[in-house]
Amino acid sequence: TFTGYLGDVINDDVVAAGSYRTGKIAYTFTGGNGFSAVIALEQGGEDVDNDYTIDGYMPHVVGGLKYAGGWGSIAGVVAYDSVIEEWATKVRGDVNITDRFSVWLQGAYSSAATPNQNYGQWGGDWAVWGGAKFIATEKATFNLQAAHDDWGKTAVTANVAYQLVP
């Protein structure tokens, strides 16, 4: 989650970006200049189809760097899955075009071309996601997201998030 969740839409995980359910011990360094770094040891978790929980003494290991400013942010993480002994990486950029319109793009690569792992759950070696957000009013925000993976799965979704009480 260090790079952030995908777009603010329902069903943003049709092309899954990784597991979000885990027990972890993490340290995050936050500098005063927009720079932050994280290191984490994770247990893994379960979903409906798979169990990503560690099966020995070696935890999953995650490390990441992020830089954020008024313009947006860029973040990258590398993760080692100790169950299948493979790794995955993600890089995400967010850009605030104006104070009401922003875009983001995330790319990922996994050393194992299988969705049955804790981090690289998309299909194949790589996946890409992108999206946009437009704050139309104080209560209404338009969101758009698209995703594509190495095995050819494509997903596009959009919504209007409406807040009844701001």
C-alpha positions as a printed NumPy array, in Angstrom:
array([[  0.   ,   0.   ,   0.   ],
       [  3.062,   2.285,   0.087],
       [  2.491,   3.264,  -3.545],
       [ -1.193,   3.872,  -2.786],
       [ -4.296,   1.993,  -3.773],
       [ -5.429,   1.987,  -7.372],
       [ -8.116,   4.454,  -8.482],
       [-11.078,   5.526,  -6.382],
       [-13.44 ,   3.137,  -8.161],
       [-15.284,  -0.055,  -7.283],
       [-13.76 ,  -3.208,  -8.817],
       [-10.333,  -1.632,  -9.221],
       [ -8.823,  -5.095,  -8.778],
       [-10.011,  -6.815, -11.989],
       [ -6.312,  -6.713, -12.875],
       [ -5.092,  -7.334,  -9.322],
       [ -2.136,  -5.268,  -8.103],
       [ -1.293,  -7.44 ,  -5.098],
       [ -2.481,  -8.512,  -1.687],
       [ -3.629,  -5.883,   0.805],
       [ -4.504,  -8.279,   3.647],
       [ -1.47 ,  -9.035,   5.772],
       [  0.024,  -8.771,   9.196],
       [  3.252,  -6.781,   9.108],
       [  6.011,  -5.095,  11.003],
       [  7.072,  -1.954,   9.157],
       [  9.197,   1.12 ,   9.603],
       [  8.555,   4.231,   7.525],
       [ 11.049,   7.08 ,   7.474],
       [  9.501,  10.426,   6.56 ],
       [ 11.895,  13.283,   5.851],
       [ 10.848,  16.907,   5.997],
       [ 11.494,  17.361,   2.276],
       [  8.849,  15.045,   0.758],
       [ 11.079,  11.96 ,   0.77 ],
       [  9.989,   8.773,   2.541],
       [ 11.183,   5.181,   2.67 ],
       [  9.694,   1.965,   4.016],
       [ 10.952,  -1.471,   4.988],
       [  8.496,  -4.163,   6.045],
       [  8.324,  -7.818,   7.011],
       [  4.93 ,  -9.267,   6.112],
       [  3.065, -12.441,   7.006],
       [  0.85 , -12.552,   3.934],
       [ -2.83 , -13.345,   4.002],
       [ -5.694, -15.182,   2.373],
       [ -8.33 , -14.318,  -0.167],
       [-11.189, -16.368,  -1.582],
       [ -8.976, -18.396,  -3.928],
       [ -5.468, -18.464,  -2.442],
       [ -3.463, -18.5  ,   0.764],
       [ -0.362, -16.274,   0.649],
       [  0.567, -16.769,   4.315],
       [  4.225, -17.602,   4.939],
       [  4.866, -21.3  ,   5.496],
       [  8.12 , -21.065,   7.427],
       [ 10.289, -18.639,   9.336],
       [ 11.142, -16.374,   6.395],
       [  8.648, -13.492,   6.038],
       [  7.799, -11.661,   2.851],
       [ 10.079,  -8.588,   2.578],
       [  9.13 ,  -5.184,   1.128],
       [ 11.205,  -2.044,   0.572],
       [ 10.187,   1.204,  -1.053],
       [ 11.002,   4.846,  -1.756],
       [  8.667,   7.787,  -2.369],
       [  8.989,  11.474,  -3.167],
       [  5.926,  13.728,  -2.87 ],
       [  5.454,  17.417,  -3.548],
       [  2.729,  19.85 ,  -4.538],
       [  2.969,  18.586,  -8.12 ],
       [  2.203,  14.969,  -7.125],
       [  4.377,  12.001,  -6.193],
       [  6.486,   9.124,  -7.466],
       [  6.888,   5.882,  -5.541],
       [  8.496,   2.518,  -6.087],
       [  8.513,  -0.742,  -4.146],
       [ 10.273,  -4.08 ,  -4.45 ],
       [  8.866,  -7.143,  -2.683],
       [ 10.171, -10.663,  -2.116],
       [  7.564, -13.429,  -1.801],
       [  9.142, -16.017,   0.501],
       [  6.543, -18.716,  -0.267],
       [  7.264, -18.984,  -4.004],
       [ 10.749, -17.414,  -3.709],
       [ 10.107, -14.79 ,  -6.4  ],
       [ 10.   , -10.987,  -6.437],
       [  7.831,  -8.214,  -7.834],
       [  8.203,  -4.461,  -8.243],
       [  5.852,  -1.526,  -8.815],
       [  6.437,   2.098,  -9.777],
       [  3.667,   4.686,  -9.57 ],
       [  3.49 ,   8.344, -10.544],
       [  0.739,  10.784,  -9.603],
       [  0.542,  14.251, -11.192],
       [ -1.738,  17.067, -10.079],
       [ -2.514,  18.872, -13.344],
       [ -4.606,  21.453, -11.472],
       [ -6.015,  21.588,  -7.965],
       [ -9.116,  19.767,  -9.311],
       [ -7.692,  17.383, -11.937],
       [ -5.059,  14.682, -11.431],
       [ -3.755,  11.651, -13.312],
       [ -1.782,   8.594, -12.226],
       [  0.07 ,   5.7  , -13.837],
       [  1.432,   2.519, -12.264],
       [  3.554,  -0.176, -13.862],
       [  4.565,  -3.496, -12.338],
       [  6.799,  -6.468, -13.096],
       [  7.001,  -9.896, -11.474],
       [  9.714, -12.526, -11.82 ],
       [  7.029, -15.254, -11.766],
       [  4.319, -15.232, -14.428],
       [  1.594, -16.539, -12.119],
       [ -1.2  , -14.742, -10.295],
       [ -0.829, -17.198,  -7.379],
       [  1.556, -15.075,  -5.349],
       [  1.362, -12.417,  -2.672],
       [  2.553,  -9.431,  -4.717],
       [  2.371,  -9.977,  -8.489],
       [ -1.23 , -11.148,  -8.716],
       [ -1.853,  -9.853, -12.233],
       [ -1.611, -12.247, -15.18 ],
       [  1.866, -12.69 , -16.654],
       [  5.123, -10.855, -16.093],
       [  3.873,  -7.259, -16.229],
       [  0.826,  -5.063, -15.791],
       [ -0.022,  -1.391, -16.16 ],
       [ -2.774,   0.715, -14.586],
       [ -3.72 ,   4.33 , -15.119],
       [ -6.423,   6.707, -14.126],
       [ -7.718,  10.205, -13.683],
       [ -9.721,  12.12 , -11.112],
       [-11.721,  15.302, -11.613],
       [-13.252,  17.082,  -8.634],
       [-16.355,  18.605, -10.242],
       [-17.925,  20.089,  -7.117],
       [-17.376,  19.962,  -3.388],
       [-19.519,  16.806,  -3.341],
       [-18.935,  15.119,  -6.731],
       [-15.73 ,  13.559,  -8.064],
       [-15.402,  11.783, -11.422],
       [-12.961,   8.843, -11.504],
       [-11.652,   6.821, -14.435],
       [ -9.322,   3.816, -14.383],
       [ -7.915,   1.443, -17.005],
       [ -5.677,  -1.609, -16.599],
       [ -3.981,  -4.186, -18.823],
       [ -1.756,  -7.172, -18.067],
       [  0.669,  -9.438, -19.918],
       [ -1.953, -12.158, -20.464],
       [ -4.251,  -9.715, -22.269],
       [ -6.761,  -8.936, -19.536],
       [ -8.055,  -5.384, -19.913],
       [-10.389,  -3.55 , -17.569],
       [-11.852,  -0.051, -17.762],
       [-14.101,   1.414, -15.099],
       [-15.47 ,   4.82 , -14.146],
       [-17.682,   6.293, -11.48 ],
       [-18.975,   9.449,  -9.902],
       [-18.212,   9.495,  -6.197],
       [-20.865,  11.647,  -4.566],
       [-20.536,  12.652,  -0.941],
       [-23.902,  13.39 ,   0.665],
       [-22.401,  15.456,   3.478],
       [-19.06 ,  17.156,   2.727]])
